[in-house]
């Protein structure tokens, strides 16, 4: 641009950025670890940091006010408010509940059938669909494959083939990926879908398995390249995708011992429910007094002083993180129990809609923290070991309270059953009717649930 001037200068800009320090990262990692992972991590930390020591007796972890003051005096360069809020941040005490009746919680391996039935129960399906689901699961072999046909199941249960197909599709979304498949192609395809492999690649892989299985077994890349008319590099990519799948997804529940270690115990004591963290494998620890005495030595050289100071600083982060993890897990579980109290007395049918946001607002911490605390962790209850995140049940907030997804589907089905077949209700009209009843649901969601119910669109329902 002729005549334009390039303006060079220095500008200041005020802004905020969140910087994650190594200590904060360690604290977040400890928060989201399972009790088994934490036990392993703590073993490594104790080996690397001589300042921390295991104590056999709880009373040995007590610290006097003078000791705390001396810590601060000797390590005055450290900003202590970043490391602890009270004296307990100088130690970590394992739970000590002698009254806990562990015989109520007998740990054992979980079979594939039990694992699938549990996932079926938490869906909250109508009784008829749950019966179909149980029958399907009962006909899944140890490899994870369905051993009968949907037609035979429909005949046996005196239901429609479409109903069986619908429930089978739900089960095929269960963990492990690929379970409930009727053949190898369906099993592999489902796993690839769950890996977000693009549809075109999945179609090519299906073609390889169906039509070129011998070439696949021999890993004949050149032969596959010629048959499929694609490059050898592309074939190698497709074979790599196949390698990442498991042709027998159910076997892991038979060939491997699966121990699930609960992170908390949910104990009923009369009408009350108590949350007890499971840290049996985590020892009580504190800062070793020997190193504190060294710091008090005025003749200690600078390098040694700085080394020990840094180790104490690191130890304090660990202790603070351990205490925060325990208190946060207990607080989150107590909140969940408050919202889902009926479940612990009445069972799965009593589960209510619950969001991460509900618990976050209840205990005053961020949703992301709730997600970290619940992910991959389990609660031992009298009804078995339950993954904590499964207490968060999808549903809708209405003017009259929360309703489950299943309840909304029932409302949609009832409206369609009662509609004028000469002038069937559109998805938008159903959305508007539900809104008047206090259930705010988008048209797209209505369409999704209608399709899941196996109900055609309004145009197809007209005068049927």
MARPA-199196 format. One record per residue (C-alpha): residue number from 1; x, y, z. Coordinates in steps of 0.02 Angstrom, whole numbers. Last residue first. Example, Ala and Ser with C-alpha at 12.3 -4.5 7.8 and 13.67 -1.06 7.14 Angstrom:
# residues 2
<2,<684,-53,357>>
<1,<615,-225,390>>
This chain:
# residues 464
<464,<-2539,-2255,477>>
<463,<-2638,-2099,431>>
<462,<-2485,-1986,453>>
<461,<-2345,-2075,545>>
<460,<-2218,-2056,405>>
<459,<-2240,-1867,397>>
<458,<-2231,-1855,587>>
<457,<-2061,-1942,597>>
<456,<-2047,-2128,637>>
<455,<-2050,-2200,814>>
<454,<-1911,-2323,859>>
<453,<-1898,-2258,1037>>
<452,<-1719,-2204,1001>>
<451,<-1787,-2108,850>>
<450,<-1912,-2016,960>>
<449,<-1774,-1979,1086>>
<448,<-1665,-1898,952>>
<447,<-1810,-1801,876>>
<446,<-1861,-1734,1046>>
<445,<-1680,-1684,1076>>
<444,<-1675,-1590,912>>
<443,<-1837,-1499,959>>
<442,<-1758,-1438,1121>>
<441,<-1824,-1489,1292>>
<440,<-1896,-1381,1430>>
<439,<-2010,-1489,1535>>
<438,<-2130,-1376,1631>>
<437,<-2291,-1449,1562>>
<436,<-2305,-1303,1441>>
<435,<-2127,-1344,1384>>
<434,<-2183,-1522,1348>>
<433,<-2317,-1458,1230>>
<432,<-2192,-1344,1142>>
<431,<-2065,-1484,1117>>
<430,<-2203,-1598,1051>>
<429,<-2250,-1461,926>>
<428,<-2068,-1445,869>>
<427,<-2054,-1634,845>>
<426,<-2211,-1628,738>>
<425,<-2373,-1699,804>>
<424,<-2478,-1805,687>>
<423,<-2626,-1732,591>>
<422,<-2729,-1876,523>>
<421,<-2657,-1986,658>>
<420,<-2730,-1869,789>>
<419,<-2609,-1892,934>>
<418,<-2636,-2005,1086>>
<417,<-2494,-2127,1052>>
<416,<-2381,-1983,1000>>
<415,<-2410,-1889,1163>>
<414,<-2386,-2048,1264>>
<413,<-2221,-2088,1176>>
<412,<-2153,-1913,1209>>
<411,<-2201,-1923,1393>>
<410,<-2120,-2095,1408>>
<409,<-1960,-2025,1330>>
<408,<-1961,-1885,1459>>
<407,<-1977,-2012,1599>>
<406,<-1831,-2112,1528>>
<405,<-1723,-1956,1525>>
<404,<-1754,-1937,1710>>
<403,<-1856,-1798,1788>>
<402,<-1799,-1657,1902>>
<401,<-1912,-1538,1997>>
<400,<-2085,-1467,1967>>
<399,<-2036,-1327,1849>>
<398,<-1926,-1452,1760>>
<397,<-1741,-1497,1762>>
<396,<-1704,-1638,1643>>
<395,<-1610,-1800,1667>>
<394,<-1443,-1886,1652>>
<393,<-1387,-1983,1805>>
<392,<-1229,-1938,1901>>
<391,<-1218,-2083,2023>>
<390,<-1125,-2175,1886>>
<389,<-974,-2061,1917>>
<388,<-940,-2150,2081>>
<387,<-910,-2320,2003>>
<386,<-1007,-2443,2111>>
<385,<-942,-2588,2214>>
<384,<-1088,-2687,2281>>
<383,<-1263,-2657,2348>>
<382,<-1200,-2641,2528>>
<381,<-1091,-2501,2461>>
<380,<-908,-2490,2411>>
<379,<-877,-2330,2313>>
<378,<-766,-2327,2160>>
<377,<-649,-2204,2076>>
<376,<-607,-2193,1890>>
<375,<-670,-2014,1875>>
<374,<-758,-1953,2031>>
<373,<-626,-1836,2104>>
<372,<-569,-1768,1937>>
<371,<-748,-1730,1881>>
<370,<-790,-1647,2046>>
<369,<-633,-1540,2027>>
<368,<-687,-1490,1851>>
<367,<-857,-1439,1921>>
<366,<-774,-1311,2035>>
<365,<-797,-1313,2224>>
<364,<-933,-1245,2338>>
<363,<-1003,-1402,2418>>
<362,<-1180,-1392,2351>>
<361,<-1137,-1291,2196>>
<360,<-1012,-1423,2137>>
<359,<-1133,-1564,2182>>
<358,<-1271,-1490,2074>>
<357,<-1150,-1442,1934>>
<356,<-1089,-1620,1918>>
<355,<-1269,-1663,1876>>
<354,<-1396,-1777,1958>>
<353,<-1557,-1855,1894>>
<352,<-1625,-1975,2025>>
<351,<-1581,-2155,2067>>
<350,<-1724,-2244,2158>>
<349,<-1737,-2387,2033>>
<348,<-1557,-2432,2073>>
<347,<-1588,-2481,2253>>
<346,<-1709,-2435,2393>>
<345,<-1604,-2386,2545>>
<344,<-1440,-2328,2467>>
<343,<-1533,-2266,2313>>
<342,<-1651,-2158,2416>>
<341,<-1505,-2051,2476>>
<340,<-1457,-1997,2300>>
<339,<-1444,-1809,2328>>
<338,<-1375,-1819,2505>>
<337,<-1268,-1970,2460>>
<336,<-1192,-1871,2317>>
<335,<-1152,-1728,2436>>
<334,<-1070,-1845,2560>>
<333,<-971,-1922,2416>>
<332,<-907,-1751,2361>>
<331,<-860,-1700,2539>>
<330,<-773,-1866,2572>>
<329,<-675,-1856,2410>>
<328,<-629,-1675,2446>>
<327,<-570,-1709,2624>>
<326,<-460,-1854,2571>>
<325,<-384,-1765,2421>>
<324,<-354,-1606,2521>>
<323,<-262,-1703,2655>>
<322,<-153,-1791,2527>>
<321,<-118,-1629,2435>>
<320,<-66,-1540,2594>>
<319,<50,-1682,2639>>
<318,<127,-1685,2465>>
<317,<148,-1496,2459>>
<316,<227,-1499,2631>>
<315,<350,-1631,2574>>
<314,<404,-1524,2426>>
<313,<441,-1376,2542>>
<312,<532,-1493,2659>>
<311,<637,-1557,2513>>
<310,<674,-1379,2457>>
<309,<729,-1329,2632>>
<308,<839,-1484,2642>>
<307,<929,-1438,2480>>
<306,<940,-1252,2526>>
<305,<1018,-1291,2695>>
<304,<1138,-1416,2618>>
<303,<1196,-1288,2489>>
<302,<1214,-1149,2619>>
<301,<1321,-1243,2743>>
<300,<1249,-1289,2913>>
<299,<1343,-1197,3051>>
<298,<1185,-1115,3118>>
<297,<1110,-1287,3151>>
<296,<921,-1264,3160>>
<295,<902,-1335,2986>>
<294,<985,-1495,3045>>
<293,<857,-1510,3183>>
<292,<718,-1500,3054>>
<291,<804,-1637,2957>>
<290,<800,-1754,3107>>
<289,<616,-1714,3140>>
<288,<560,-1813,2988>>
<287,<407,-1731,2912>>
<286,<251,-1836,2933>>
<285,<169,-1993,2869>>
<284,<19,-2104,2908>>
<283,<22,-2248,2785>>
<282,<-85,-2272,2630>>
<281,<-140,-2451,2597>>
<280,<-284,-2438,2719>>
<279,<-335,-2274,2639>>
<278,<-517,-2313,2607>>
<277,<-611,-2154,2648>>
<276,<-761,-2179,2764>>
<275,<-927,-2097,2719>>
<274,<-1066,-2123,2845>>
<273,<-1252,-2145,2809>>
<272,<-1381,-2123,2946>>
<271,<-1550,-2208,2961>>
<270,<-1474,-2356,3053>>
<269,<-1288,-2352,3022>>
<268,<-1268,-2369,2835>>
<267,<-1088,-2368,2774>>
<266,<-1028,-2296,2609>>
<265,<-846,-2351,2598>>
<264,<-728,-2246,2494>>
<263,<-590,-2270,2366>>
<262,<-645,-2446,2322>>
<261,<-513,-2568,2257>>
<260,<-573,-2659,2103>>
<259,<-480,-2820,2078>>
<258,<-491,-2899,1907>>
<257,<-403,-3066,1890>>
<256,<-371,-3089,1706>>
<255,<-420,-3229,1587>>
<254,<-608,-3223,1615>>
<253,<-654,-3038,1618>>
<252,<-518,-2998,1492>>
<251,<-600,-3126,1378>>
<250,<-751,-3016,1343>>
<249,<-667,-2906,1212>>
<248,<-622,-3052,1095>>
<247,<-567,-2970,932>>
<246,<-481,-2829,1029>>
<245,<-442,-2674,927>>
<244,<-279,-2577,915>>
<243,<-207,-2700,790>>
<242,<-351,-2660,670>>
<241,<-299,-2476,669>>
<240,<-119,-2526,629>>
<239,<-183,-2632,486>>
<238,<-274,-2480,415>>
<237,<-118,-2372,427>>
<236,<-14,-2507,341>>
<235,<-143,-2516,201>>
<234,<-131,-2327,178>>
<233,<58,-2339,164>>
<232,<39,-2478,36>>
<231,<-64,-2360,-72>>
<230,<-244,-2399,-120>>
<229,<-321,-2505,-257>>
<228,<-409,-2620,-133>>
<227,<-347,-2782,-212>>
<226,<-175,-2711,-258>>
<225,<-142,-2632,-88>>
<224,<-206,-2789,-2>>
<223,<-81,-2895,-100>>
<222,<62,-2776,-66>>
<221,<22,-2771,120>>
<220,<12,-2959,139>>
<219,<-9,-2966,328>>
<218,<-27,-3155,308>>
<217,<-186,-3152,412>>
<216,<-247,-2998,317>>
<215,<-215,-3079,149>>
<214,<-318,-3228,208>>
<213,<-456,-3112,269>>
<212,<-478,-3025,103>>
<211,<-665,-3018,75>>
<210,<-749,-2994,244>>
<209,<-603,-2935,350>>
<208,<-530,-2822,215>>
<207,<-700,-2751,168>>
<206,<-739,-2712,350>>
<205,<-571,-2622,359>>
<204,<-614,-2521,205>>
<203,<-783,-2473,279>>
<202,<-700,-2422,442>>
<201,<-577,-2311,347>>
<200,<-720,-2223,257>>
<199,<-815,-2200,422>>
<198,<-673,-2102,507>>
<197,<-598,-2184,662>>
<196,<-670,-2103,819>>
<195,<-596,-2237,933>>
<194,<-775,-2284,983>>
<193,<-813,-2308,798>>
<192,<-659,-2421,783>>
<191,<-722,-2526,929>>
<190,<-893,-2543,847>>
<189,<-817,-2594,681>>
<188,<-709,-2728,762>>
<187,<-857,-2812,848>>
<186,<-974,-2795,698>>
<185,<-842,-2871,583>>
<184,<-805,-3012,705>>
<183,<-985,-3068,720>>
<182,<-1144,-3042,820>>
<181,<-1072,-2904,930>>
<180,<-1133,-2893,1110>>
<179,<-968,-2822,1173>>
<178,<-865,-2719,1051>>
<177,<-809,-2589,1178>>
<176,<-797,-2663,1352>>
<175,<-899,-2567,1412>>
<174,<-1076,-2540,1350>>
<173,<-1127,-2459,1185>>
<172,<-1168,-2631,1113>>
<171,<-1293,-2647,1256>>
<170,<-1393,-2499,1190>>
<169,<-1395,-2572,1013>>
<168,<-1455,-2737,1085>>
<167,<-1600,-2644,1168>>
<166,<-1657,-2570,1002>>
<165,<-1632,-2731,905>>
<164,<-1738,-2825,1033>>
<163,<-1879,-2698,1017>>
<162,<-1868,-2704,826>>
<161,<-1883,-2894,829>>
<160,<-2049,-2874,917>>
<159,<-2087,-2963,1081>>
<158,<-2142,-3138,1129>>
<157,<-1990,-3166,1242>>
<156,<-1933,-3326,1154>>
<155,<-1987,-3265,982>>
<154,<-1898,-3097,1002>>
<153,<-1741,-3185,1066>>
<152,<-1744,-3305,918>>
<151,<-1765,-3161,795>>
<150,<-1625,-3061,880>>
<149,<-1510,-3207,845>>
<148,<-1412,-3313,969>>
<147,<-1233,-3320,1031>>
<146,<-1203,-3134,1058>>
<145,<-1014,-3110,1068>>
<144,<-911,-3052,1218>>
<143,<-779,-3189,1211>>
<142,<-853,-3270,1367>>
<141,<-1021,-3287,1279>>
<140,<-1167,-3165,1273>>
<139,<-1334,-3253,1289>>
<138,<-1371,-3200,1469>>
<137,<-1335,-3021,1415>>
<136,<-1474,-3032,1285>>
<135,<-1596,-3101,1413>>
<134,<-1553,-2963,1538>>
<133,<-1577,-2831,1403>>
<132,<-1747,-2901,1353>>
<131,<-1802,-2897,1535>>
<130,<-1737,-2718,1549>>
<129,<-1839,-2672,1395>>
<128,<-1999,-2741,1474>>
<127,<-1968,-2658,1642>>
<126,<-1939,-2485,1568>>
<125,<-1756,-2435,1561>>
<124,<-1668,-2347,1704>>
<123,<-1499,-2349,1618>>
<122,<-1414,-2388,1784>>
<121,<-1476,-2567,1781>>
<120,<-1402,-2607,1610>>
<119,<-1227,-2551,1661>>
<118,<-1239,-2665,1814>>
<117,<-1301,-2809,1706>>
<116,<-1150,-2787,1592>>
<115,<-1022,-2798,1733>>
<114,<-1115,-2942,1813>>
<113,<-1113,-3038,1647>>
<112,<-928,-3002,1617>>
<111,<-887,-3067,1791>>
<110,<-826,-2954,1932>>
<109,<-692,-3031,2043>>
<108,<-722,-3026,2229>>
<107,<-719,-2905,2375>>
<106,<-829,-2945,2525>>
<105,<-900,-2782,2590>>
<104,<-1018,-2824,2731>>
<103,<-876,-2920,2813>>
<102,<-782,-2754,2824>>
<101,<-886,-2702,2974>>
<100,<-816,-2529,3013>>
<99,<-809,-2504,3201>>
<98,<-619,-2499,3207>>
<97,<-616,-2338,3107>>
<96,<-439,-2269,3090>>
<95,<-418,-2171,2930>>
<94,<-239,-2131,2883>>
<93,<-164,-1973,2956>>
<92,<-63,-1855,2847>>
<91,<55,-1731,2928>>
<90,<118,-1552,2920>>
<89,<-44,-1493,2839>>
<88,<-131,-1541,3000>>
<87,<-60,-1386,3083>>
<86,<-171,-1268,2985>>
<85,<-187,-1180,2818>>
<84,<-35,-1250,2730>>
<83,<75,-1229,2578>>
<82,<40,-1064,2491>>
<81,<22,-974,2657>>
<80,<198,-1027,2694>>
<79,<283,-916,2568>>
<78,<455,-996,2586>>
<77,<604,-887,2631>>
<76,<562,-906,2815>>
<75,<611,-1089,2816>>
<74,<695,-1095,2985>>
<73,<573,-976,3066>>
<72,<421,-1059,2989>>
<71,<478,-1231,3043>>
<70,<518,-1161,3216>>
<69,<342,-1095,3234>>
<68,<273,-1265,3189>>
<67,<388,-1349,3314>>
<66,<339,-1228,3450>>
<65,<154,-1259,3418>>
<64,<185,-1442,3454>>
<63,<167,-1576,3323>>
<62,<75,-1741,3338>>
<61,<122,-1873,3209>>
<60,<191,-1993,3340>>
<59,<17,-2002,3418>>
<58,<-44,-2095,3265>>
<57,<79,-2237,3293>>
<56,<173,-2324,3152>>
<55,<246,-2169,3073>>
<54,<311,-2164,2895>>
<53,<441,-2032,2855>>
<52,<455,-1883,2740>>
<51,<616,-1780,2736>>
<50,<707,-1918,2640>>
<49,<611,-1873,2480>>
<48,<639,-1990,2332>>
<47,<595,-2155,2414>>
<46,<445,-2080,2505>>
<45,<384,-2006,2341>>
<44,<398,-2173,2251>>
<43,<298,-2263,2385>>
<42,<171,-2120,2381>>
<41,<145,-2145,2195>>
<40,<111,-2331,2217>>
<39,<-16,-2302,2356>>
<38,<-94,-2160,2256>>
<37,<-120,-2271,2105>>
<36,<-210,-2401,2212>>
<35,<-315,-2269,2301>>
<34,<-366,-2196,2133>>
<33,<-276,-2039,2078>>
<32,<-375,-1882,2033>>
<31,<-323,-1777,2182>>
<30,<-143,-1838,2177>>
<29,<-127,-1778,1998>>
<28,<-202,-1609,2042>>
<27,<-77,-1587,2185>>
<26,<68,-1638,2074>>
<25,<15,-1509,1945>>
<24,<3,-1377,2080>>
<23,<179,-1419,2138>>
<22,<246,-1415,1959>>
<21,<169,-1241,1939>>
<20,<14,-1216,1831>>
<19,<10,-1036,1771>>
<18,<-163,-960,1753>>
<17,<-154,-804,1645>>
<16,<-226,-633,1677>>
<15,<-209,-478,1569>>
<14,<-142,-301,1562>>
<13,<-60,-251,1399>>
<12,<90,-136,1380>>
<11,<134,-70,1209>>
<10,<302,-43,1127>>
<9,<313,38,958>>
<8,<325,14,771>>
<7,<201,98,656>>
<6,<232,54,475>>
<5,<173,197,368>>
<4,<61,179,216>>
<3,<97,296,70>>
<2,<79,160,-59>>
<1,<0,0,0>>
